[in-house]
């Protein structure tokens, strides 16, 4: 029987910037006025010290994340983002084998199979 490493909970904060300025519904940045910033991510992996990719097993919360996809939402429905919603989500939550990680990668969008069901 093989030995497996215990799992560790991870919270991966994601910051959105426009031209190096933090995203805000209140102000113009980079020559335009943002009105929304929401996107799905999947295939989320952490990279260990050797560069090996380890899949993040997402925590399903029924709102922002399901088993394989997460919604990142940076707008709060205020000011220029008046067509948005008050809720925001800027953190990916999940589990990985306990280890030291040095990088992150993910795909933007919804996986094909989920998007075409």
C-alpha positions as CSV (number, residue, x, y, z in Angstrom):
1,X,0.0,0.0,0.0
2,X,1.5,3.4,-1.0
3,X,2.0,6.3,1.3
4,X,0.1,9.4,0.4
5,X,0.7,12.9,1.7
6,X,-2.0,14.6,3.7
7,X,-4.2,17.2,2.0
8,X,-3.9,20.8,2.8
9,X,-6.5,23.5,2.4
10,X,-5.5,26.3,0.1
11,X,-6.9,29.8,-0.5
12,X,-5.5,31.4,-3.6
13,X,-6.2,35.2,-3.7
14,X,-6.5,36.6,-7.2
15,X,-6.0,40.4,-7.8
16,X,-7.2,42.1,-10.9
17,X,-5.4,45.2,-12.3
18,X,-5.9,47.4,-15.3
19,X,-2.7,49.0,-16.4
20,X,-1.1,48.2,-13.1
21,X,-3.9,49.9,-11.1
22,X,-6.2,47.7,-9.0
23,X,-9.6,47.1,-10.6
24,X,-12.3,49.4,-9.2
25,X,-15.9,50.2,-10.2
26,X,-15.4,53.7,-9.0
27,X,-12.7,55.0,-11.3
28,X,-11.4,55.0,-14.9
29,X,-8.1,53.1,-15.4
30,X,-5.9,52.6,-18.4
31,X,-8.0,55.0,-20.5
32,X,-11.4,53.4,-20.1
33,X,-14.1,53.1,-17.4
34,X,-14.6,49.5,-16.4
35,X,-18.2,48.3,-15.9
36,X,-17.7,44.6,-15.1
37,X,-15.0,42.1,-14.4
38,X,-16.1,38.5,-13.9
39,X,-14.7,35.3,-15.4
40,X,-14.6,31.6,-15.0
41,X,-11.4,29.6,-14.4
42,X,-10.7,25.8,-14.5
43,X,-7.8,23.5,-14.7
44,X,-6.3,25.2,-11.7
45,X,-2.9,23.8,-10.8
46,X,-0.2,24.8,-8.3
47,X,3.5,24.3,-9.3
48,X,5.8,22.7,-6.8
49,X,9.5,23.5,-6.4
50,X,10.5,21.4,-9.4
51,X,7.8,22.9,-11.6
52,X,5.6,19.8,-11.5
53,X,1.9,20.7,-11.7
54,X,-0.5,19.5,-9.0
55,X,-4.2,19.9,-9.6
56,X,-6.2,21.9,-7.1
57,X,-9.4,20.0,-6.0
58,X,-11.9,22.8,-5.7
59,X,-14.2,23.1,-2.7
60,X,-17.8,23.2,-4.0
61,X,-19.7,26.0,-2.3
62,X,-22.8,26.1,-4.6
63,X,-22.2,29.8,-5.3
64,X,-18.7,30.6,-6.6
65,X,-17.2,27.1,-7.1
66,X,-18.1,23.7,-8.2
67,X,-16.0,20.6,-8.7
68,X,-14.0,21.8,-11.7
69,X,-14.8,25.5,-12.2
70,X,-14.7,28.7,-10.2
71,X,-16.2,32.1,-10.9
72,X,-14.0,35.1,-10.0
73,X,-16.1,38.2,-9.6
74,X,-14.3,41.6,-9.0
75,X,-17.3,44.0,-9.5
76,X,-19.6,44.9,-6.7
77,X,-22.6,46.4,-8.4
78,X,-21.7,49.9,-7.4
79,X,-20.8,53.1,-9.3
80,X,-19.8,52.2,-13.0
81,X,-20.6,48.5,-12.3
82,X,-24.3,49.2,-11.7
83,X,-25.4,46.2,-13.8
84,X,-23.4,43.8,-11.6
85,X,-24.2,42.1,-8.3
86,X,-23.1,43.1,-4.8
87,X,-21.3,39.8,-4.2
88,X,-17.7,39.4,-5.1
89,X,-15.3,36.5,-5.1
90,X,-11.5,37.0,-5.5
91,X,-10.3,33.8,-3.9
92,X,-10.0,30.2,-5.2
93,X,-10.5,27.6,-2.4
94,X,-9.5,24.0,-2.6
95,X,-7.2,21.2,-1.5
96,X,-3.9,19.9,-2.6
97,X,-1.3,17.4,-1.2
98,X,0.6,19.2,1.5
99,X,3.8,20.6,0.0
100,X,5.6,23.8,-0.8
101,X,4.3,25.5,-4.0
102,X,5.8,28.3,-6.0
103,X,3.5,28.9,-8.9
104,X,-0.1,28.9,-10.2
105,X,-1.7,28.3,-13.5
106,X,-5.2,28.0,-14.7
107,X,-7.4,28.2,-17.9
108,X,-9.9,31.0,-18.3
109,X,-13.4,30.0,-19.3
110,X,-15.7,27.1,-18.7
111,X,-14.6,23.6,-19.7
112,X,-16.0,22.6,-23.1
113,X,-18.0,19.7,-21.7
114,X,-19.7,21.9,-19.1
115,X,-20.3,24.7,-21.5
116,X,-21.9,22.5,-24.1
117,X,-24.1,20.2,-22.0
